[in-house]
Amino acid sequence: MALHFELVTPAKLVRSEDVHMVVVPGSEGEFGVLEGHAPFMSTVPDGAVQIYKTEGSAPEEIQVRGGFAEVGANGLTVLAEHVEG
């Protein structure tokens, strides 16, 4: 099983891929999302989104500045105001 993850800015789609887990910096602390997570929404402050492509792998970090995260039936979408790099 895999989690579908999308990272989007107002300018473009940055990522769209199936991964094992994503850890997002939420407004009330970091939260991890795996396949089958309950529907959820959160604001996203400045911080690092950590993407785990497979179970036990080292995370890839992407710095984001502000935005929202939504977990739904289609997976996790992070709508970031700006993505570093």
Secondary structure, DSSP 8 states (H G I E B T S, - for coil): --EEEEEE-SS-EEEEEEESEEEEEETTEEEEEETT---EEEE--SEEEEEESSTT---EEEEEEEEEEEEETTEEEEEEEEE--
